Amino acid sequence: MSGSSGSTGGSDAGRELGDFLVTRRAAVDPTSVGLPAGPRRRAPGLRREEVALLAGVSVTWYTWLEQGRAEHPSRAVLDAVARALLLDDAEHAHLLTLAERVAGQGVPDVIGDSCDRPPPDALVRAVDALDPAPTYLLGPCWEYLAWNRAQGLLYPQAEELPEEDRNLLVIVLCEPTARELIVDREVEARAMVTEFRAATAAMRGEPKLERLIDRLRAESPEFAAWWADHDVAGFHSRLRSYDHPVAGRLTFEYQAFRPAEWPAYRLVTQLPVPGDDSTQRLTSG
């Protein structure tokens, strides 16, 4: 965690909350909330007392919140802080999740119980059924658990990876073959990190997740820098392109689904783009 956060709360959850609030506070242009920029500001963004004023809370209480010391803040107060910091929907949800973690709510059973179990057979069959659209299944820590024939053609190196390396972020950030495959890899990788942070916020403290984060920090300077920014984003569908060594430039519509019965998992599929023959070129060999 950044030493500049000023967070002094004793728990990791408290520090995570404090660092998130500090980075969001630094990102707000004072003029965007009706405050003068002023010539005497020594740091970007809002001051603590300004956030407190905008949120209608005391400076002491807001300081405690940044330090992870505010016990059981109400939803109304957290919503007010979110408005003061101009948080978007994903950031607002992240704030609420982090506050729940500070309040002592553990990893949800539906997630924790899924961390070391084989994926449900029905989900594996769903992945296969979506062929010829390249499709794969992710676990709670974004483990790369199953993939169909088309995905195997798109990224055949996955079959050769040891189990501990079969993680989407490890592949995208640490595997040279993925660097060469993904077009605009840095943009895509950064988007994945922000989505990963939002998707796994409720799991922070889960040993498997913490080991993964420590590994990525150590092995990927990009991840270490982006993780320190505390940016979060919800998933959004988009076009994703690949430079495939056999099929050439491929473009798909990137979509992700969370199964209602097994919400700890994420099914990711790459659909054909109307008028584009990428799926045919990938799977016709």
C-alpha positions, 0 to 999 in steps of 0.5 A: 500500500502507498505510504502517502495514504495517511491510513493508520487503521490496524486492519488490512481492510481498513488500509484498503478502504483508506487508500481507496478514499485517498486516491478518489479524493485526489482525483476530484477537481475542486472546481467540479464540486463548486470549490475554488481551485485556489493558489495555495493547494499543495496536493491535487484534489480535495482536502479532507475537510472539503469532503467532510463538508460536501458529505455533511459529516464531521472532519474527525469522522471522515478522517476516521473513515480514511483510517479504517476506524469508523465503526459501522458507517451507515449506508446513507453516510457512505452514499453521501461520501460517494456523492462528494467524491463523484464516484461512479456506480462501480466505485460506489459499489466498491466503497460499500464492499470495502466498508463491509469488510472493515465492519468484519463481514467475511468472504461470502460462503458462496465464494469461499466454498468455490475457491478449491472445488472443481467447477460445476459440470454444467458450466463446463458443458455450457462452455463447450456448447458455445463453440465455435465462439471462443469461450472460457470459464473463470473461477473466483480468483479468475482461475482459467478453469475450462475452455472450448475447442475454439478458445484452445485454437485461439490460445493453445498455450493454455494447455501447456501451462502448469496449473498454478499459472492458469489464471487470466491475469497471470496469462495476460500480464506475465506470459510472453505469448499473450503479450504477442497475441492481444492487440492493444494489450496494455489497454486491455490488461489495465481494464482487466485489473480494474475489473478484477479489483471490483470483482474480488473486493468481497474476497480480500483476505482470502489466502488464495487471492492474497497470494495471487495479488502478491505474485502479480505485484512481484512479477508484473511491474504493470500490475504493481503500478495499476494496483496502487492506483486503486482504480475499479470498473465494472465489466463492459462488453467491447470488441477485442482483437488478436494477432493470431499466428495462423488466422491473422487479425481476429476481432470478437465481441467480448462478453462475460456472464455470471451464472445465477446458480454459481455466482462465484464463476464467470463465463467469458465468451467472444462472439462473432462480429456481424459481417466479420469472418474471424470465427470462421478463419480461427476454426476452419483449420 
